[in-house]
């Protein structure tokens, strides 16, 4: 299991920031923050067996078998994790993001 914490950043515009115990996963946190306007679309993408690739503003997400591959298209950094791990992280982040949006 990937260990993380979610903190809130910003004074006027509050945003959730996902921080990982193991820094190798930081790219996932960067992707969730950068593509936060697409979180519901990313969730749908994960559940759609016919779709294999999702492109956001900066990141591209692809899936094959049980792996999710995330690539930053600007600096070519990339990471792969299992679909279950990614789904858990996405759901946790999305839940926190929705809470902050309701508080406005």
PETANOR-V536468 format. One record per pair of residues at least 24 apart in sequence whose ideal C-beta (glycine too) atoms are under 6 Angstrom apart, sorted by the first residue. I is the first residue (numbers start at 1). GAP is how many residues later the second one is. D is the distance in Angstrom with one decimal. If there is no record, write none. Layout:
# PETANOR-V536468
I,GAP,D + I,GAP,D
This chain:
# PETANOR-V536468
2,83,5.6 + 6,90,5.0 + 14,86,4.9 + 16,80,4.2 + 16,81,5.4 + 18,75,5.5 + 27,50,5.5 + 27,52,4.8 + 28,61,5.9 + 31,28,4.5 + 31,39,5.4 + 32,61,4.6 + 34,24,5.0 + 35,24,5.6 + 36,61,5.9 + 39,55,4.8 + 46,41,5.9
